[in-house]
Amino acid sequence: MAASNGIDRIGPGDLIELVSDVGRVPMNVGAAIFFAGENLTNPTTLMTVLAERLVRIRRLRQCLIEPAFGLGRPYWLDDAHFDIDAHFSQVRCPGPRDRDAALTLAADALTRPLPRSQPLWRALLVTDIADPNGHTALVMVLHHVLADGIGGLSILAHLVDGTDSTPPMPEQRASTQPTRRELFYDNVIGHLRALRRAPRAVARLPAAWTELGRGAGGRAPRCSLNAPIGSRLALRTVEVDLDTLRRAGRQWDATINDVLLVAVGGALATILHKRGEFPSELMISVPVSARTAATGGQLGNRVGVMPVRVPLDGTPEHRSVSVSRTTRLQKANVRGLSAELLGPVFRALAAVRAFRRFVDRQRRVNSFLSDLPGPSSTLTVAGVPVASMVPMIVTTGNVAVAFAALSYAGTLTVAVVVDPDLVPEHRDLTEALREQFRSIVASAQ
């Protein structure tokens, strides 16, 4: 979004993430990257290499500046006092020092607000994890305004061995604070460009409405999983073989994302049934990337949303076929257009300080599911293999459960994120998801 005078404004999608950050849990995203390190007796080398590569990513050395009213969107500016030690630290895994303890530490890092006066990220190198599949982990947390999921993967690509360390970012950058006059003229130019694009945006509204399911047929079913969340989140994971799940989906002309929707819907139904609730379907919102090959390596947010009605009754085959049919109808030729409809609404609600009230009482979504295609082969950092990667997202408003999936080296890892006060059955939910995957694979054989 760089415009005149080299001012690097945040984009419309970034602005949505910024104005949405009004809940009890900050709008952060991240990942926990576990290293297979029987030979990693001294993590100092790993931390040194990671620090060197992190500081090369210019966005991680920039602060977000909010100008005065009338001077346009916030913009990125180099931090003249940037100190890597203020963002990157090393900690020992707390007891009982297993993978769950490391994930609890990661969840705490995810839910702590990032100071707005500094670059909006933090990282922890967690050592002494008593897990044969990963003795050391890098926990990376970003504010969502900095990057969406695919943008976050582009950061990962510049931390691993064997890649160009120059981050894929626009070349022009403001190195000094712009004047009010420069900001004013830049804002005017931005509005003129928006007016020029207006006819095209209007022409794309029907496709955006299609992505939203043409209103998705009304409200989401009522259930006890929709209640205003608190300030704590808990995180657990389920792993499944990616090729096995893909083959199962192909039996029913369903994508990995379709099968994931069926699995998480079935897991949620298991918990609801134990609570004495028996909805026939749930509404699960899925982010839809608007990125092309040309923008895939850039930071920022280019994503819409696609709410999908997921049936809970019937066999895995019946539910997968139903979800596959629904998602095919909702997918537009140009993805991510729904943000053009939702963005103005969200910004208007934020402007009148009604956004938090809206999300705490919304009746359109029961849960969230984010699915990212990660690296297909094993990565290394400083020669140390990456054993697994866990995606981390927050859940907001009155959505007590969210899911994030990331494929890596043939394994699909699904993070189950809950408010532990609203969903004390976290372990049961995780096991229910694992059982759903087993059932789907068995049904496809």
Contacts in CASP RR format, 6 or more apart in sequence:
PFRMAT RR
TARGET T0000
AUTHOR 0000-0000-0000
METHOD contacts of the structure
MODEL  1
MAASNGIDRIGPGDLIELVSDVGRVPMNVGAAIFFAGENLTNPTTLMTVL
AERLVRIRRLRQCLIEPAFGLGRPYWLDDAHFDIDAHFSQVRCPGPRDRD
AALTLAADALTRPLPRSQPLWRALLVTDIADPNGHTALVMVLHHVLADGI
GGLSILAHLVDGTDSTPPMPEQRASTQPTRRELFYDNVIGHLRALRRAPR
AVARLPAAWTELGRGAGGRAPRCSLNAPIGSRLALRTVEVDLDTLRRAGR
QWDATINDVLLVAVGGALATILHKRGEFPSELMISVPVSARTAATGGQLG
NRVGVMPVRVPLDGTPEHRSVSVSRTTRLQKANVRGLSAELLGPVFRALA
AVRAFRRFVDRQRRVNSFLSDLPGPSSTLTVAGVPVASMVPMIVTTGNVA
VAFAALSYAGTLTVAVVVDPDLVPEHRDLTEALREQFRSIVASAQ
1 8 0 8 1.000
1 9 0 8 1.000
1 10 0 8 1.000
1 11 0 8 1.000
1 73 0 8 1.000
2 8 0 8 1.000
2 9 0 8 1.000
2 170 0 8 1.000
2 172 0 8 1.000
2 173 0 8 1.000
3 9 0 8 1.000
3 186 0 8 1.000
3 189 0 8 1.000
3 190 0 8 1.000
3 193 0 8 1.000
4 182 0 8 1.000
4 185 0 8 1.000
4 186 0 8 1.000
4 189 0 8 1.000
5 174 0 8 1.000
5 178 0 8 1.000
5 182 0 8 1.000
5 185 0 8 1.000
5 186 0 8 1.000
6 172 0 8 1.000
6 173 0 8 1.000
6 174 0 8 1.000
7 75 0 8 1.000
7 174 0 8 1.000
7 178 0 8 1.000
7 182 0 8 1.000
7 183 0 8 1.000
7 186 0 8 1.000
8 62 0 8 1.000
8 75 0 8 1.000
8 76 0 8 1.000
8 77 0 8 1.000
8 170 0 8 1.000
8 172 0 8 1.000
8 173 0 8 1.000
8 174 0 8 1.000
9 72 0 8 1.000
9 73 0 8 1.000
9 74 0 8 1.000
9 75 0 8 1.000
9 186 0 8 1.000
10 18 0 8 1.000
10 64 0 8 1.000
10 73 0 8 1.000
10 74 0 8 1.000
10 75 0 8 1.000
10 76 0 8 1.000
10 145 0 8 1.000
10 300 0 8 1.000
11 73 0 8 1.000
11 300 0 8 1.000
11 301 0 8 1.000
12 339 0 8 1.000
12 340 0 8 1.000
12 343 0 8 1.000
13 300 0 8 1.000
13 301 0 8 1.000
13 302 0 8 1.000
13 303 0 8 1.000
13 339 0 8 1.000
13 343 0 8 1.000
14 145 0 8 1.000
14 146 0 8 1.000
14 300 0 8 1.000
14 301 0 8 1.000
15 73 0 8 1.000
15 74 0 8 1.000
15 343 0 8 1.000
15 347 0 8 1.000
16 301 0 8 1.000
16 339 0 8 1.000
16 342 0 8 1.000
16 343 0 8 1.000
16 346 0 8 1.000
16 347 0 8 1.000
17 27 0 8 1.000
17 143 0 8 1.000
17 144 0 8 1.000
17 145 0 8 1.000
17 301 0 8 1.000
18 27 0 8 1.000
18 64 0 8 1.000
18 74 0 8 1.000
18 145 0 8 1.000
19 346 0 8 1.000
19 347 0 8 1.000
19 350 0 8 1.000
19 351 0 8 1.000
19 355 0 8 1.000
20 27 0 8 1.000
20 144 0 8 1.000
20 346 0 8 1.000
20 350 0 8 1.000
20 355 0 8 1.000
20 359 0 8 1.000
20 396 0 8 1.000
21 27 0 8 1.000
21 143 0 8 1.000
21 144 0 8 1.000
21 145 0 8 1.000
22 350 0 8 1.000
22 355 0 8 1.000
22 356 0 8 1.000
23 356 0 8 1.000
23 359 0 8 1.000
23 396 0 8 1.000
23 397 0 8 1.000
24 229 0 8 1.000
24 230 0 8 1.000
24 231 0 8 1.000
25 111 0 8 1.000
25 229 0 8 1.000
25 230 0 8 1.000
25 231 0 8 1.000
25 233 0 8 1.000
25 394 0 8 1.000
25 395 0 8 1.000
25 396 0 8 1.000
26 111 0 8 1.000
26 112 0 8 1.000
26 113 0 8 1.000
26 114 0 8 1.000
26 143 0 8 1.000
26 394 0 8 1.000
27 143 0 8 1.000
27 144 0 8 1.000
27 145 0 8 1.000
27 394 0 8 1.000
27 396 0 8 1.000
28 110 0 8 1.000
28 111 0 8 1.000
28 114 0 8 1.000
28 141 0 8 1.000
28 142 0 8 1.000
28 143 0 8 1.000
28 144 0 8 1.000
28 392 0 8 1.000
28 394 0 8 1.000
29 110 0 8 1.000
29 141 0 8 1.000
29 142 0 8 1.000
29 143 0 8 1.000
29 144 0 8 1.000
29 147 0 8 1.000
29 148 0 8 1.000
29 149 0 8 1.000
29 152 0 8 1.000
29 392 0 8 1.000
29 393 0 8 1.000
29 394 0 8 1.000
30 110 0 8 1.000
30 139 0 8 1.000
30 140 0 8 1.000
30 141 0 8 1.000
30 142 0 8 1.000
30 152 0 8 1.000
30 391 0 8 1.000
30 392 0 8 1.000
30 393 0 8 1.000
31 139 0 8 1.000
31 140 0 8 1.000
31 152 0 8 1.000
31 156 0 8 1.000
31 389 0 8 1.000
31 390 0 8 1.000
31 391 0 8 1.000
31 392 0 8 1.000
31 406 0 8 1.000
32 102 0 8 1.000
32 103 0 8 1.000
32 106 0 8 1.000
32 137 0 8 1.000
32 138 0 8 1.000
32 139 0 8 1.000
32 140 0 8 1.000
32 389 0 8 1.000
32 390 0 8 1.000
32 392 0 8 1.000
33 137 0 8 1.000
33 138 0 8 1.000
33 139 0 8 1.000
33 140 0 8 1.000
33 156 0 8 1.000
33 386 0 8 1.000
33 388 0 8 1.000
33 389 0 8 1.000
33 390 0 8 1.000
34 99 0 8 1.000
34 102 0 8 1.000
34 129 0 8 1.000
34 131 0 8 1.000
34 133 0 8 1.000
34 134 0 8 1.000
34 136 0 8 1.000
34 137 0 8 1.000
34 386 0 8 1.000
34 387 0 8 1.000
34 388 0 8 1.000
34 389 0 8 1.000
34 390 0 8 1.000
35 46 0 8 1.000
35 134 0 8 1.000
35 135 0 8 1.000
35 136 0 8 1.000
35 137 0 8 1.000
35 138 0 8 1.000
35 381 0 8 1.000
35 384 0 8 1.000
35 385 0 8 1.000
35 386 0 8 1.000
35 387 0 8 1.000
36 133 0 8 1.000
36 134 0 8 1.000
36 135 0 8 1.000
36 384 0 8 1.000
36 385 0 8 1.000
36 386 0 8 1.000
36 387 0 8 1.000
37 134 0 8 1.000
37 135 0 8 1.000
37 136 0 8 1.000
37 384 0 8 1.000
37 385 0 8 1.000
37 387 0 8 1.000
38 135 0 8 1.000
39 384 0 8 1.000
40 46 0 8 1.000
40 135 0 8 1.000
40 136 0 8 1.000
40 384 0 8 1.000
43 90 0 8 1.000
43 125 0 8 1.000
43 127 0 8 1.000
43 136 0 8 1.000
45 382 0 8 1.000
46 125 0 8 1.000
46 136 0 8 1.000
46 381 0 8 1.000
46 382 0 8 1.000
46 384 0 8 1.000
47 88 0 8 1.000
47 90 0 8 1.000
47 125 0 8 1.000
49 381 0 8 1.000
49 382 0 8 1.000
50 88 0 8 1.000
50 123 0 8 1.000
50 125 0 8 1.000
50 138 0 8 1.000
50 159 0 8 1.000
50 381 0 8 1.000
50 382 0 8 1.000
51 84 0 8 1.000
51 88 0 8 1.000
53 158 0 8 1.000
53 159 0 8 1.000
53 165 0 8 1.000
54 60 0 8 1.000
54 84 0 8 1.000
54 87 0 8 1.000
54 88 0 8 1.000
54 123 0 8 1.000
54 159 0 8 1.000
55 61 0 8 1.000
55 82 0 8 1.000
55 84 0 8 1.000
56 158 0 8 1.000
56 165 0 8 1.000
56 166 0 8 1.000
56 167 0 8 1.000
57 155 0 8 1.000
57 158 0 8 1.000
57 167 0 8 1.000
58 78 0 8 1.000
58 167 0 8 1.000
58 169 0 8 1.000
58 173 0 8 1.000
59 76 0 8 1.000
59 119 0 8 1.000
59 146 0 8 1.000
59 147 0 8 1.000
59 167 0 8 1.000
59 169 0 8 1.000
59 299 0 8 1.000
60 87 0 8 1.000
60 119 0 8 1.000
60 121 0 8 1.000
60 155 0 8 1.000
61 78 0 8 1.000
61 79 0 8 1.000
61 82 0 8 1.000
61 119 0 8 1.000
62 76 0 8 1.000
62 77 0 8 1.000
62 78 0 8 1.000
62 79 0 8 1.000
62 119 0 8 1.000
63 76 0 8 1.000
63 77 0 8 1.000
63 78 0 8 1.000
63 79 0 8 1.000
63 117 0 8 1.000
63 118 0 8 1.000
63 119 0 8 1.000
63 120 0 8 1.000
64 74 0 8 1.000
64 75 0 8 1.000
64 76 0 8 1.000
64 116 0 8 1.000
64 120 0 8 1.000
64 145 0 8 1.000
65 74 0 8 1.000
65 75 0 8 1.000
65 76 0 8 1.000
65 77 0 8 1.000
65 177 0 8 1.000
66 74 0 8 1.000
67 74 0 8 1.000
67 75 0 8 1.000
67 183 0 8 1.000
68 180 0 8 1.000
70 184 0 8 1.000
70 187 0 8 1.000
71 180 0 8 1.000
71 183 0 8 1.000
71 184 0 8 1.000
71 187 0 8 1.000
72 183 0 8 1.000
72 186 0 8 1.000
72 187 0 8 1.000
73 187 0 8 1.000
75 174 0 8 1.000
75 178 0 8 1.000
75 183 0 8 1.000
76 173 0 8 1.000
76 174 0 8 1.000
77 174 0 8 1.000
77 177 0 8 1.000
78 173 0 8 1.000
78 174 0 8 1.000
78 175 0 8 1.000
79 118 0 8 1.000
79 119 0 8 1.000
82 119 0 8 1.000
86 118 0 8 1.000
87 118 0 8 1.000
87 119 0 8 1.000
87 121 0 8 1.000
87 122 0 8 1.000
87 123 0 8 1.000
88 122 0 8 1.000
88 123 0 8 1.000
88 124 0 8 1.000
88 125 0 8 1.000
89 123 0 8 1.000
89 124 0 8 1.000
89 125 0 8 1.000
90 124 0 8 1.000
90 125 0 8 1.000
90 127 0 8 1.000
91 105 0 8 1.000
91 124 0 8 1.000
91 125 0 8 1.000
91 126 0 8 1.000
91 127 0 8 1.000
92 126 0 8 1.000
92 127 0 8 1.000
92 128 0 8 1.000
93 101 0 8 1.000
93 102 0 8 1.000
93 105 0 8 1.000
93 126 0 8 1.000
93 127 0 8 1.000
93 128 0 8 1.000
93 129 0 8 1.000
93 130 0 8 1.000
94 101 0 8 1.000
94 104 0 8 1.000
94 105 0 8 1.000
95 101 0 8 1.000
96 130 0 8 1.000
97 128 0 8 1.000
97 129 0 8 1.000
97 130 0 8 1.000
98 129 0 8 1.000
98 130 0 8 1.000
98 131 0 8 1.000
99 129 0 8 1.000
99 131 0 8 1.000
99 133 0 8 1.000
99 134 0 8 1.000
100 236 0 8 1.000
101 129 0 8 1.000
102 126 0 8 1.000
102 129 0 8 1.000
102 131 0 8 1.000
102 137 0 8 1.000
103 235 0 8 1.000
103 236 0 8 1.000
103 237 0 8 1.000
103 390 0 8 1.000
104 234 0 8 1.000
104 235 0 8 1.000
105 124 0 8 1.000
105 126 0 8 1.000
105 139 0 8 1.000
106 124 0 8 1.000
106 126 0 8 1.000
106 137 0 8 1.000
106 139 0 8 1.000
106 235 0 8 1.000
106 390 0 8 1.000
106 392 0 8 1.000
107 233 0 8 1.000
107 234 0 8 1.000
107 235 0 8 1.000
107 392 0 8 1.000
107 417 0 8 1.000
109 122 0 8 1.000
109 124 0 8 1.000
109 139 0 8 1.000
109 141 0 8 1.000
110 141 0 8 1.000
110 233 0 8 1.000
110 235 0 8 1.000
110 392 0 8 1.000
110 394 0 8 1.000
111 231 0 8 1.000
111 232 0 8 1.000
111 233 0 8 1.000
111 394 0 8 1.000
112 122 0 8 1.000
114 120 0 8 1.000
114 121 0 8 1.000
114 122 0 8 1.000
114 141 0 8 1.000
114 143 0 8 1.000
120 142 0 8 1.000
120 143 0 8 1.000
120 145 0 8 1.000
120 146 0 8 1.000
121 140 0 8 1.000
121 141 0 8 1.000
121 142 0 8 1.000
121 143 0 8 1.000
121 146 0 8 1.000
122 141 0 8 1.000
123 138 0 8 1.000
123 139 0 8 1.000
123 140 0 8 1.000
123 141 0 8 1.000
124 138 0 8 1.000
124 139 0 8 1.000
125 136 0 8 1.000
125 137 0 8 1.000
125 138 0 8 1.000
125 139 0 8 1.000
126 136 0 8 1.000
126 137 0 8 1.000
126 138 0 8 1.000
126 139 0 8 1.000
127 135 0 8 1.000
127 136 0 8 1.000
128 135 0 8 1.000
129 135 0 8 1.000
129 136 0 8 1.000
129 137 0 8 1.000
133 387 0 8 1.000
133 388 0 8 1.000
134 387 0 8 1.000
134 388 0 8 1.000
136 384 0 8 1.000
138 159 0 8 1.000
138 381 0 8 1.000
140 155 0 8 1.000
140 156 0 8 1.000
141 392 0 8 1.000
142 152 0 8 1.000
142 155 0 8 1.000
144 301 0 8 1.000
145 300 0 8 1.000
145 301 0 8 1.000
146 299 0 8 1.000
146 300 0 8 1.000
147 154 0 8 1.000
147 155 0 8 1.000
147 299 0 8 1.000
147 300 0 8 1.000
147 301 0 8 1.000
148 287 0 8 1.000
148 289 0 8 1.000
148 300 0 8 1.000
148 301 0 8 1.000
148 302 0 8 1.000
148 303 0 8 1.000
149 303 0 8 1.000
149 370 0 8 1.000
149 372 0 8 1.000
149 391 0 8 1.000
150 289 0 8 1.000
150 291 0 8 1.000
150 296 0 8 1.000
150 297 0 8 1.000
150 372 0 8 1.000
151 296 0 8 1.000
151 297 0 8 1.000
151 298 0 8 1.000
151 299 0 8 1.000
151 300 0 8 1.000
152 299 0 8 1.000
153 372 0 8 1.000
153 374 0 8 1.000
154 167 0 8 1.000
154 168 0 8 1.000
154 296 0 8 1.000
154 297 0 8 1.000
154 298 0 8 1.000
154 299 0 8 1.000
155 167 0 8 1.000
155 299 0 8 1.000
156 375 0 8 1.000
156 389 0 8 1.000
157 163 0 8 1.000
157 297 0 8 1.000
158 164 0 8 1.000
158 165 0 8 1.000
158 166 0 8 1.000
158 167 0 8 1.000
159 381 0 8 1.000
160 379 0 8 1.000
160 380 0 8 1.000
160 381 0 8 1.000
160 386 0 8 1.000
161 379 0 8 1.000
161 380 0 8 1.000
161 381 0 8 1.000
161 382 0 8 1.000
161 383 0 8 1.000
168 296 0 8 1.000
168 297 0 8 1.000
168 298 0 8 1.000
169 298 0 8 1.000
169 299 0 8 1.000
170 298 0 8 1.000
178 186 0 8 1.000
201 340 0 8 1.000
204 334 0 8 1.000
204 337 0 8 1.000
204 340 0 8 1.000
205 340 0 8 1.000
205 341 0 8 1.000
207 332 0 8 1.000
207 333 0 8 1.000
207 334 0 8 1.000
207 337 0 8 1.000
208 332 0 8 1.000
208 336 0 8 1.000
208 337 0 8 1.000
208 338 0 8 1.000
208 339 0 8 1.000
208 340 0 8 1.000
208 341 0 8 1.000
209 215 0 8 1.000
209 341 0 8 1.000
210 329 0 8 1.000
210 330 0 8 1.000
210 332 0 8 1.000
211 288 0 8 1.000
211 304 0 8 1.000
211 305 0 8 1.000
211 306 0 8 1.000
211 330 0 8 1.000
211 331 0 8 1.000
211 332 0 8 1.000
211 335 0 8 1.000
211 336 0 8 1.000
211 337 0 8 1.000
211 338 0 8 1.000
212 305 0 8 1.000
212 306 0 8 1.000
212 307 0 8 1.000
212 330 0 8 1.000
212 338 0 8 1.000
212 341 0 8 1.000
212 342 0 8 1.000
213 306 0 8 1.000
213 307 0 8 1.000
213 329 0 8 1.000
213 330 0 8 1.000
215 307 0 8 1.000
216 283 0 8 1.000
216 307 0 8 1.000
216 309 0 8 1.000
216 364 0 8 1.000
217 309 0 8 1.000
218 364 0 8 1.000
219 363 0 8 1.000
219 364 0 8 1.000
220 226 0 8 1.000
220 282 0 8 1.000
220 283 0 8 1.000
220 307 0 8 1.000
220 363 0 8 1.000
220 364 0 8 1.000
220 365 0 8 1.000
220 366 0 8 1.000
221 279 0 8 1.000
221 280 0 8 1.000
221 281 0 8 1.000
221 282 0 8 1.000
221 283 0 8 1.000
221 366 0 8 1.000
222 279 0 8 1.000
222 363 0 8 1.000
223 272 0 8 1.000
223 277 0 8 1.000
223 279 0 8 1.000
223 282 0 8 1.000
223 366 0 8 1.000
224 272 0 8 1.000
224 275 0 8 1.000
224 277 0 8 1.000
225 268 0 8 1.000
225 271 0 8 1.000
225 272 0 8 1.000
225 366 0 8 1.000
225 367 0 8 1.000
225 399 0 8 1.000
225 400 0 8 1.000
225 401 0 8 1.000
225 422 0 8 1.000
225 423 0 8 1.000
226 363 0 8 1.000
226 366 0 8 1.000
226 398 0 8 1.000
226 399 0 8 1.000
226 400 0 8 1.000
227 398 0 8 1.000
227 400 0 8 1.000
227 422 0 8 1.000
228 360 0 8 1.000
228 397 0 8 1.000
228 398 0 8 1.000
229 395 0 8 1.000
229 396 0 8 1.000
229 397 0 8 1.000
229 398 0 8 1.000
229 399 0 8 1.000
229 400 0 8 1.000
229 419 0 8 1.000
229 422 0 8 1.000
230 419 0 8 1.000
230 421 0 8 1.000
230 422 0 8 1.000
232 419 0 8 1.000
232 420 0 8 1.000
232 421 0 8 1.000
233 394 0 8 1.000
233 395 0 8 1.000
233 417 0 8 1.000
233 418 0 8 1.000
233 419 0 8 1.000
233 420 0 8 1.000
234 417 0 8 1.000
234 418 0 8 1.000
234 419 0 8 1.000
234 420 0 8 1.000
234 426 0 8 1.000
235 390 0 8 1.000
235 392 0 8 1.000
235 415 0 8 1.000
235 416 0 8 1.000
235 417 0 8 1.000
236 415 0 8 1.000
236 416 0 8 1.000
236 426 0 8 1.000
236 427 0 8 1.000
236 430 0 8 1.000
237 390 0 8 1.000
237 413 0 8 1.000
237 414 0 8 1.000
237 415 0 8 1.000
237 416 0 8 1.000
237 430 0 8 1.000
238 413 0 8 1.000
238 414 0 8 1.000
238 416 0 8 1.000
238 430 0 8 1.000
238 433 0 8 1.000
238 434 0 8 1.000
238 437 0 8 1.000
239 388 0 8 1.000
239 411 0 8 1.000
239 412 0 8 1.000
239 413 0 8 1.000
239 414 0 8 1.000
240 411 0 8 1.000
240 412 0 8 1.000
240 414 0 8 1.000
240 434 0 8 1.000
240 437 0 8 1.000
241 410 0 8 1.000
241 411 0 8 1.000
241 412 0 8 1.000
242 256 0 8 1.000
242 407 0 8 1.000
242 410 0 8 1.000
242 411 0 8 1.000
242 412 0 8 1.000
243 410 0 8 1.000
244 441 0 8 1.000
245 256 0 8 1.000
245 259 0 8 1.000
245 412 0 8 1.000
245 437 0 8 1.000
245 440 0 8 1.000
245 441 0 8 1.000
246 256 0 8 1.000
247 444 0 8 1.000
248 259 0 8 1.000
248 440 0 8 1.000
248 441 0 8 1.000
248 443 0 8 1.000
248 444 0 8 1.000
249 255 0 8 1.000
249 256 0 8 1.000
249 258 0 8 1.000
249 259 0 8 1.000
249 320 0 8 1.000
249 440 0 8 1.000
249 444 0 8 1.000
251 317 0 8 1.000
251 444 0 8 1.000
252 317 0 8 1.000
252 320 0 8 1.000
252 321 0 8 1.000
252 324 0 8 1.000
252 444 0 8 1.000
253 321 0 8 1.000
253 324 0 8 1.000
254 262 0 8 1.000
254 320 0 8 1.000
254 321 0 8 1.000
254 323 0 8 1.000
254 324 0 8 1.000
255 324 0 8 1.000
255 327 0 8 1.000
256 371 0 8 1.000
256 407 0 8 1.000
256 412 0 8 1.000
257 286 0 8 1.000
257 327 0 8 1.000
257 369 0 8 1.000
257 371 0 8 1.000
258 320 0 8 1.000
258 323 0 8 1.000
258 324 0 8 1.000
258 327 0 8 1.000
259 320 0 8 1.000
259 440 0 8 1.000
260 369 0 8 1.000
260 371 0 8 1.000
260 403 0 8 1.000
260 405 0 8 1.000
260 414 0 8 1.000
261 284 0 8 1.000
261 286 0 8 1.000
261 308 0 8 1.000
261 310 0 8 1.000
261 323 0 8 1.000
261 327 0 8 1.000
261 369 0 8 1.000
262 310 0 8 1.000
262 316 0 8 1.000
262 319 0 8 1.000
262 320 0 8 1.000
262 323 0 8 1.000
262 436 0 8 1.000
262 440 0 8 1.000
263 414 0 8 1.000
263 433 0 8 1.000
263 436 0 8 1.000
263 437 0 8 1.000
263 440 0 8 1.000
264 284 0 8 1.000
264 310 0 8 1.000
264 367 0 8 1.000
264 369 0 8 1.000
264 403 0 8 1.000
264 414 0 8 1.000
264 433 0 8 1.000
264 436 0 8 1.000
265 282 0 8 1.000
265 284 0 8 1.000
265 310 0 8 1.000
265 312 0 8 1.000
265 367 0 8 1.000
265 436 0 8 1.000
266 310 0 8 1.000
266 312 0 8 1.000
266 319 0 8 1.000
266 432 0 8 1.000
266 436 0 8 1.000
267 429 0 8 1.000
267 432 0 8 1.000
267 433 0 8 1.000
267 435 0 8 1.000
267 436 0 8 1.000
268 282 0 8 1.000
268 312 0 8 1.000
268 366 0 8 1.000
268 367 0 8 1.000
268 401 0 8 1.000
268 429 0 8 1.000
269 279 0 8 1.000
269 282 0 8 1.000
269 312 0 8 1.000
270 428 0 8 1.000
270 429 0 8 1.000
270 432 0 8 1.000
270 435 0 8 1.000
270 436 0 8 1.000
271 423 0 8 1.000
271 425 0 8 1.000
271 428 0 8 1.000
271 429 0 8 1.000
271 432 0 8 1.000
272 278 0 8 1.000
272 279 0 8 1.000
274 425 0 8 1.000
274 428 0 8 1.000
279 312 0 8 1.000
280 311 0 8 1.000
280 312 0 8 1.000
280 313 0 8 1.000
281 309 0 8 1.000
281 310 0 8 1.000
281 311 0 8 1.000
281 312 0 8 1.000
282 309 0 8 1.000
282 310 0 8 1.000
282 312 0 8 1.000
282 366 0 8 1.000
282 367 0 8 1.000
283 307 0 8 1.000
283 308 0 8 1.000
283 309 0 8 1.000
283 310 0 8 1.000
283 364 0 8 1.000
283 365 0 8 1.000
283 366 0 8 1.000
283 367 0 8 1.000
284 307 0 8 1.000
284 308 0 8 1.000
284 310 0 8 1.000
284 365 0 8 1.000
284 366 0 8 1.000
284 367 0 8 1.000
284 368 0 8 1.000
284 369 0 8 1.000
285 305 0 8 1.000
285 306 0 8 1.000
285 307 0 8 1.000
285 308 0 8 1.000
285 364 0 8 1.000
285 365 0 8 1.000
285 367 0 8 1.000
285 368 0 8 1.000
285 369 0 8 1.000
286 305 0 8 1.000
286 306 0 8 1.000
286 307 0 8 1.000
286 308 0 8 1.000
286 368 0 8 1.000
286 369 0 8 1.000
286 370 0 8 1.000
286 371 0 8 1.000
287 303 0 8 1.000
287 304 0 8 1.000
287 305 0 8 1.000
287 306 0 8 1.000
287 370 0 8 1.000
288 303 0 8 1.000
288 304 0 8 1.000
288 305 0 8 1.000
288 306 0 8 1.000
288 331 0 8 1.000
288 335 0 8 1.000
288 336 0 8 1.000
288 338 0 8 1.000
289 302 0 8 1.000
289 303 0 8 1.000
289 304 0 8 1.000
289 335 0 8 1.000
289 336 0 8 1.000
290 302 0 8 1.000
290 303 0 8 1.000
290 304 0 8 1.000
290 334 0 8 1.000
290 335 0 8 1.000
290 336 0 8 1.000
290 337 0 8 1.000
290 339 0 8 1.000
291 297 0 8 1.000
291 298 0 8 1.000
291 302 0 8 1.000
295 302 0 8 1.000
302 336 0 8 1.000
303 336 0 8 1.000
303 339 0 8 1.000
304 335 0 8 1.000
304 336 0 8 1.000
304 337 0 8 1.000
304 338 0 8 1.000
304 339 0 8 1.000
304 342 0 8 1.000
305 336 0 8 1.000
305 338 0 8 1.000
305 339 0 8 1.000
305 342 0 8 1.000
306 327 0 8 1.000
306 330 0 8 1.000
306 331 0 8 1.000
306 338 0 8 1.000
307 364 0 8 1.000
307 365 0 8 1.000
308 323 0 8 1.000
308 326 0 8 1.000
308 327 0 8 1.000
308 330 0 8 1.000
309 326 0 8 1.000
310 319 0 8 1.000
310 323 0 8 1.000
311 318 0 8 1.000
311 319 0 8 1.000
311 322 0 8 1.000
311 323 0 8 1.000
312 319 0 8 1.000
313 319 0 8 1.000
315 443 0 8 1.000
316 436 0 8 1.000
316 439 0 8 1.000
316 440 0 8 1.000
316 443 0 8 1.000
316 444 0 8 1.000
317 443 0 8 1.000
317 444 0 8 1.000
320 440 0 8 1.000
346 355 0 8 1.000
349 355 0 8 1.000
349 358 0 8 1.000
356 397 0 8 1.000
359 396 0 8 1.000
359 397 0 8 1.000
359 398 0 8 1.000
360 397 0 8 1.000
360 398 0 8 1.000
361 398 0 8 1.000
362 397 0 8 1.000
362 398 0 8 1.000
365 399 0 8 1.000
366 399 0 8 1.000
367 399 0 8 1.000
367 401 0 8 1.000
367 402 0 8 1.000
367 403 0 8 1.000
368 393 0 8 1.000
368 395 0 8 1.000
368 399 0 8 1.000
368 402 0 8 1.000
368 403 0 8 1.000
369 402 0 8 1.000
369 403 0 8 1.000
369 404 0 8 1.000
369 405 0 8 1.000
370 391 0 8 1.000
370 393 0 8 1.000
370 402 0 8 1.000
370 403 0 8 1.000
370 404 0 8 1.000
370 405 0 8 1.000
371 404 0 8 1.000
371 405 0 8 1.000
371 406 0 8 1.000
372 391 0 8 1.000
372 404 0 8 1.000
372 405 0 8 1.000
372 406 0 8 1.000
372 407 0 8 1.000
373 407 0 8 1.000
374 389 0 8 1.000
374 406 0 8 1.000
374 407 0 8 1.000
374 408 0 8 1.000
375 408 0 8 1.000
375 409 0 8 1.000
376 407 0 8 1.000
376 409 0 8 1.000
376 410 0 8 1.000
377 409 0 8 1.000
378 385 0 8 1.000
378 386 0 8 1.000
378 409 0 8 1.000
379 385 0 8 1.000
379 386 0 8 1.000
379 409 0 8 1.000
380 386 0 8 1.000
386 408 0 8 1.000
386 409 0 8 1.000
388 408 0 8 1.000
388 411 0 8 1.000
388 413 0 8 1.000
389 406 0 8 1.000
389 408 0 8 1.000
389 413 0 8 1.000
390 406 0 8 1.000
390 413 0 8 1.000
390 415 0 8 1.000
391 404 0 8 1.000
391 405 0 8 1.000
391 406 0 8 1.000
391 413 0 8 1.000
391 415 0 8 1.000
392 404 0 8 1.000
392 415 0 8 1.000
392 417 0 8 1.000
393 402 0 8 1.000
393 404 0 8 1.000
393 415 0 8 1.000
393 417 0 8 1.000
394 402 0 8 1.000
394 417 0 8 1.000
395 401 0 8 1.000
395 402 0 8 1.000
395 417 0 8 1.000
395 418 0 8 1.000
395 419 0 8 1.000
400 418 0 8 1.000
400 419 0 8 1.000
400 422 0 8 1.000
400 423 0 8 1.000
401 416 0 8 1.000
401 417 0 8 1.000
401 418 0 8 1.000
401 419 0 8 1.000
401 423 0 8 1.000
401 429 0 8 1.000
402 417 0 8 1.000
402 418 0 8 1.000
403 414 0 8 1.000
403 415 0 8 1.000
403 416 0 8 1.000
403 417 0 8 1.000
403 433 0 8 1.000
404 414 0 8 1.000
404 415 0 8 1.000
404 417 0 8 1.000
405 412 0 8 1.000
405 413 0 8 1.000
405 414 0 8 1.000
405 415 0 8 1.000
406 412 0 8 1.000
406 413 0 8 1.000
406 415 0 8 1.000
407 413 0 8 1.000
414 433 0 8 1.000
416 426 0 8 1.000
416 429 0 8 1.000
416 430 0 8 1.000
416 433 0 8 1.000
418 426 0 8 1.000
418 429 0 8 1.000
420 426 0 8 1.000
423 429 0 8 1.000
END
